[in-house]
Amino acid sequence: MAREISRRGVLGGAAAAGATGLGGLVDPQDPQRPATAAAQTQRASTAMTPHIGTPTSRIDGRAKVTGAAKYAAEYNRPGLALGPGLAYGYLVTSDIAKGRVTQIDTDAARQVPGVIDVLTHQNRPHMADADSAYKDDVAPEGSPFRPLYDDRIRFSGQPIALVVAEEWETARFAASLVRVDYDEEAHVTDLHSQQGRAVALGAPASPAEAPFFPPKPRGSASVAIRSIGASAPLGASIANDDSVLDRRSLA
């Protein structure tokens, strides 16, 4: 440990000296100027010490551990949502597993005092159709699920409406008043009985169907490990050990 600390100190001092323009003067191995080199290294290292390895208290640390910190639901200020302050939402979900929504009656829910709005696929805010609108540099392959996108029901419990109200209890009660009519289609829950009907998937017919198509292959762990083994001793030992490959594949 002492050697490691000493080594880190020397490296840190050299880096600090280089950052302060002393890189050409400091040479700890120079027998002609050992005292000068050591003094210069010490001065540069001391200048950097207050900024490296110094513990810093989190700004919100005391408030969180004492219970004084406020979270999102506690900021009830005017103008935060559609109403006079913080709004609450409650989902209305589908009662069927597959089909279409033919009609949604939200009149009774809208008449409940405290209800701000009831959002469905008919009056939701604009939603982008292109998958690229939902992706960034680290987004995985495939398409995201778009709630309230259209009238199509793809799974049981799918969100089909959102009641927004001034209080959570009001939103929950109003959601129970939403009436939905469906055009139900037959669904399948036994995958083994349907193996004979399995077909290769093609391109999705619409962006809404894309989440149910498999993403593109992103490579093989075994191939990656074997390629590392060509240049790294550790990778070589892993690449030659099939049991390690199997365990990493499962992980």
Secondary structure as UniProt FT lines:
FT   HELIX           2..19
FT   TURN            20..21
FT   TURN            23..25
FT   TURN            28..29
FT   TURN            31..32
FT   HELIX           34..48
FT   HELIX           49..51
FT   TURN            59..60
FT   HELIX           61..65
FT   TURN            66..67
FT   HELIX           72..74
FT   TURN            78..79
FT   STRAND          88..93
FT   STRAND          99..105
FT   HELIX           107..110
FT   TURN            113..114
FT   STRAND          115..119
FT   TURN            121..123
FT   HELIX           131..134
FT   TURN            137..138
FT   TURN            147..148
FT   STRAND          152..153
FT   TURN            156..157
FT   STRAND          159..165
FT   HELIX           168..175
FT   TURN            176..177
FT   STRAND          179..184
FT   HELIX           192..197
FT   HELIX           207..212
FT   HELIX           221..229
FT   TURN            230..231
FT   HELIX           233..239
FT   HELIX           242..250
//
